[in-house]
């Protein structure tokens, strides 16, 4: 029996980790474009006359197709029906198309109001938002696909460590975007980071093609092991939607990520307005969050693999998240070094919860339904990723303008971020309550969230 199992490609440590490196590389550039414009809010205000509401509208576009047209749910079903190769290539292509539209809008459409309006929104803002919406369909569904790839290739192995490593590499893309985008704009143009992302996404698509060759070989090896019960049927989806533990994870994901990713969109502006850093350097502070993920997410994932305590890890991460936003809200220690310290703490929280949350889903949902399960979680998550930036942009424009500031002869709008930070802290409080409820449900149903992944 042992010899038969060792014949599969995923039993080779080199093979499964090589597969992980390839798909992680592709996702890294998706994350780079996701946040390529996040540290540019002030520059967009000055150079392209974007308001904070325009910036919020642009970030809201991330959920247009995924949430309103249910593209994430369809993507999950396609993934379970047609597999990781077809779905992955399709989603990588959508990322490239969306990146091109976004680049075209910023580079070739005039930011002036006389360039026209679409549905009451300036043409440049609307087209850039449309490109972002197309890209979001690709990157979110690619994220689901990569998560199922890891569940498939690391079944019974170092799954949490592998998922943590993939998240860490993806966060590197976020860190690079936060650091290099303002510097690139300062030396070239507003569209240059988008052009760079477009090229890198093209390379990521080629990398995923290489992974497809490996995955095809693995499928030929494991076909014999699969029985009729592994076939996906639409009717099986009721096993997901009727599972209370699943919904606790989905809602925890919504609340936790609503307090992190939308915050990252405005973090550079927060650092500029509250801590007085220049806009070309402000991205370095929020970049500490994903940079910390490089080490801590795989570390916590490895702890979960060996020692368990998945629900407890999520509780700790949610508690730290609340502390972070409270510290950002308090009118004290308005120094860059304090902002850097708080960003590091956020990096710890942002490592704890994902390292335990994503590997916990296969303990609750059967493997053949994982694509649909992750898709539904991502769909719920995208509600927050789309609407929370829109809310924060509206709050800033309506209630948080407190004057103007002059830096190097340029005049910028001055914002007070206390109210947005309180909103983010509220999301953290709800996430903490859901994490406790999940731990209680685990005790009742015996999912094994507190048990090690490696048997």
N, C-alpha and C positions, 0 to 999 in steps of 0.2 A: 504494500500500500504506500509506504514512504517513497519508494522508487518511482511509483506512478505520479505522485504529487510533484516530485522534483523535476519531472519532465516539463512542467509549465515554465514559461519564460518569466513570469512574475516571481517565481521562487528564487530566481537569480537576483542577488542584491544589487549587482552592477546594473542589470537590465531595468529593474523597477526604479532605481534612483536616476538612471539616465532618462527614463520616460518622464519622471518628475521634473528634472532640470529643463527639459524641452518645453513642457506645457507651462512651467513657471515663467520661463523666458518670454513666452507669448503674452501671458497675463501681465507681466511687468510693464510692457509698453502700453497695454490697455489702460493701466492705472496711471501711467505717465500722462496720457492725453486727458484722462478724466479730470486731473487737477492741473493741467498745463496753464489754465487761466485763473486758477484760484488765488494766486498771490498778486494778480494784476488788477484788482478792483480799482485801486487809486490811479494807476496808469490809464485804465480804460476811461475813468472819469475825465482825466485831463486831455488825453490824446484823441479819444473817440466820442467824448460827450455822453458816455453811458452814465446813467444815474444808478443809485443803489437798487432801485426798483427794476431797472433794466437788467442788472446783474442777477437779481433774484429771479426774474422771468427766465433768463438764460439757464440758470441752474435748475429751475422748475421743469424745463424741457426734458430733463433726464428721465422723467417718469411718463411723458406723454403717451408713447406707444406701449411701453412696458406695462403700465397700469391701466390706462383707459381702453386700449385695444387688446389687452390681455396677452401681449406678445410673450411675456415670461411664462405664462401658463401653457400656451401653445408650444413654446420652446421646450418645456419640460416633457410634454407628451411626445413631441418629435424625438427628443433625446431617448426616451424609454423605448420608443418604437423602432427608431432607425440607428441608434447607437452613437457612440462618442466621435466616431470619425466623420460621418456626414454632418452632424450637428456642429462639431468644432470647426470644420472648414467653412460652413455656411456663416457661422457667427464671426469668424475672423474676417471674412470678406465684407460683412456688414460694418465691422469696425473701420476697415480701410475706406469704404464708401462714405461713412459718416465723417471721418477725419478729413476727407477731401472737401466735402461740402462746407464744413466748419472753416477750413483754411481758405476756401474760395471767398466766403462771406467777409472775412476779416481783411483779406488781401485786395480783393477786387471790387467790393461794394462800398460806396462812399458812406462815411458815417454821418454826413450832413443830413439834416431833416428834409432838404429838397430832393433827396434820393427817393423819397416816397415812403409810404406806410403800407403794411399788410396787417389787416385786422386791428388797426390802431397802434401797431408796434412799428418802429422804424425798420426799414427793409433789412439793413445790415444785422440788427439784433435778431430779427425774426429768422432770417436764413441761417445765421450762426446757431440759433437755437434748434432749428430743424435738423441741421447736421449733427448737433449734440444728441438729439432724440434718436436719430438713426444709429449713431455710434453706440448709444446706451443699450439698444436692443442687442447689438452684437456683444458688447463687453459683459453685460449681465448674464446673457445666455451662455457666453463662453465661460464665465465664472462657474455656472452650474455644471457645465460639461467637464471642466477641469476637476471640480469637486468629485464628480462621479468617476472620473478617470482614476483619481487617487483611491477612492473606495474600492474600485475594481482591482487595481494593481497592488494595493497594500492590504488586501483582505487577510485578516489574521496576522498581519505584520505590524510595522510601526506606523499605524494609520494616523494617529494624532500628531506624531512627530512630523510625518510627511505633510499633513495639512498645515501644520504650523510653519513648516519651512516654505511651503508655497505661498502662504499669506505673507511671510516675511519678505520674500523676493518681490512679491507684488507691491508691498509697501515701499520697497526701494524705489519703484517707479514714482510713487507719490513724493518721496523725499527729493528725488532728482527734479521733479517738476517744481516743487516749492523753492528749491535752491537756484536752479539754473534759468528758469523762465524769466524772472525779472532781469537777470544779468544779460540774457540773450536779447531781450527787448531793448535794454539800455544801449546795447552795442549794434543792434541790427534793426529789426522792426517788430511790430506787434504780432505779425503773422508768422515770424520765423520759428518760434517754439512749436507751432501747429504743423509747419512743414517738416520739422525734424521728427515730430511724432508720427506723421504720415509715412515717412520713410521707414522708421523703426517698426511700425505696425506691418508694413509690407514684408519686412524681414521675419517678423513673428509669424506671419501666415506661412512663409516657406518652412519655418521651423516646425510648425504643426503638421505640415505635409510629411516631414520626416518621421514624426511620432506615429502618424497613421500607418506607416509601413510596419513599425514595431507592433502596434495594436492588432493589426491584421494577423500577424503571426501568432499572437497570444490567443486570439479568438479561435483559430484553428486547433490550438492545443486544448482549450477548455470546452469546446463544443460537446465532447463526449460526456463531460461531467454535468451538463445542463439537462434537466428533465422538463417535462411539460409544465410543471409548476413555476418555471422561470419565465414563461411567456407572459408578456404584458397585455392586460386587457383594460379598456377604459373603465369598466365596472369596478376594477380594483381600487380606483381612486377613493371610494368610500372608506377604505381602510385608513386613508390619510385624514380626511376631513372629519371623521368621527373619533379621532384620537386626541384626547385632552392634553397629553404630554406634548404632542406635536404642536398644538396651538400655543402652549406656554412658551415653547422655544421660539415659535414664529413671532409672537408678540414681544418677547424679550429681545429678539433681534431687531424688531422695529424700534423699540424705545432706545435701546443701547446705540444703535447706529444713527438714529436721529439726533443723538447728542454728540456724535463724533464727526461723521462725514460732513454734514452741513456746517458744523463748527469750523472744520478745516477750510471750507470755502471762504470764510470770513476771518480766519485766524491771522493772516498777514495784516489785514486792515485793523484788527484789534491791536496788534503789536505796534502798528504805526500810531494809532490814535491814543492808546492808553500808556504805552511805554516809550513812545517817542523815537522809534527806530526809523531810519530812512527806508523808503519803499523798496529799493533794490536789495536791501539786506534783511528786510522784515521776514521773508520766507524762511530764513535759517531757523527761527524759533519753532514754528510749526513743523519744520522738517525733522526736528528732534523726535517727534512722535513716531513716524514710521521708521526712523533710523533705529530707535530702541527696539522696534518690532523684529529687526533682523536677528537679534540674539534671543530676546525674551519669548517670542511666540514659539519657536521650536523648543526652547527650554521647557516652557510650561506644557507644551504638547508631549514632550518626552516624559515629564512627571505624570501626566494623565495616563500615558501608555503603561507605565510601570507601577504606579501607586493608586491610580483612580482619582477620586474626589472631584469629578467633573462638575457636579452641581455646586459644590463648595467653592470651586475656582470661579464660577460665574457670579456667585454672591460677592466674593471679594472684589472682583473687577468692577461690578456695579457700584459698590460702596466707594471705591476710589474715584469713579467717574463723578459721583456727586461732589466729593471733596474738591476735585479739580475745578469744576465750574463755579463753586462757591468761592474758591480762592481767586478766580479770575473776576468775579463780580465785586468782591470787597474793595473799597476805595483805599487800599493800603499797598505799600511797597511797590510803587509804580516805577520799577527799575527793570531793565532788560534781563538781568540775571535771575530775578524772581520769576519772570515769565518763562525763562528757560527751565527753571526748576519745576514749575507747574506742568510744562510740556512733557518733561521726563516722566512725571507721575502719570500723566495721561497716557504716555506710551506704555507704561506698565499695565494700566487698566485695559488698554486697547490690545494688549497681548494676552491677558488672562482670559477674557470672555471668548474671543474667537477660537483660541487654542482648545477650549473645552466644548464650545457650542457646536461647531461643525462636526467633530467626530462623534458627538452624542446622537446625531440624527440616525445613523445606521443602527443604533441600539434600539431605536423606537420603531423604525420603518423598515420593511423588507427591502433587500437589495434591488429587486426588480422594479421597485417603485421610487427609488432614490432620486432619479431625475425629476419626476413630478413633485416629489416632496421638497427638494431643494428649490425647484422653480416656484412653488407656492410660497415658500419662505422668502425668496428673493422678491416676489411680487409684493408681499406685505411690506418688506423692507423698502422697496422703491416708493411706496406711498410717502414714507418719511423722507427719503432722499430727494423727492421732488417737491413736496409741499412745504417742508420745513425751511429750505433756503428761500422760497417765495415768501413765507411768513417773516423770516428774519429781515429780508430786504425791505418789506413793507414797514416793519416796526422801525427800522433804522431811518427810513425816509419820513415816517409820520411822527415819531416820538423822540428820536435820538439825535437829531441834529442840534448841536449846541453852539455852533459858530463856525469860524474858519481858522485855518492855520497856514502859515507861510513857511515853506521850506525851499531854500536855494532860489528864492525869488518867485517860486510858484505858489499859487493859492489853492488849498485843498479844503474840502468840507471836513469839519471836525465832528466826530460821532462819540456818543457816550454808550458804551457797550454793556452797561449794567443790566438793563432789561433783557437783552438777548441771552446773557449768561444765566439769568434766573430761569428763563424758559428751558435752556439746556439742562440746568440742574433738576428741574421738574421731571424731565424725561428720565434722568438718572434715578430719581426716587421711584418712579413707576417700574423701571427695569429691575431695581433691587427687590421690590415686592414680588415681581414675577419670578425672579430667581429663587426666592424662598418657596414660592408655590410649586416650582418645578422640583425642588428637592423633596418636598412633601409628597408630590405625585410619584416620584421615583420610589420612595419608601413604600407607597401603597401598591404600585404596579410591579415593582421589581425589575425595572428596565436595566439596572446595572450601571447607572451613571456615576455612582461612587466606586465602581469596581474598575480594576485595570483593564486596558484593552488587550495587552499581550497575555495570553493564557499560559 
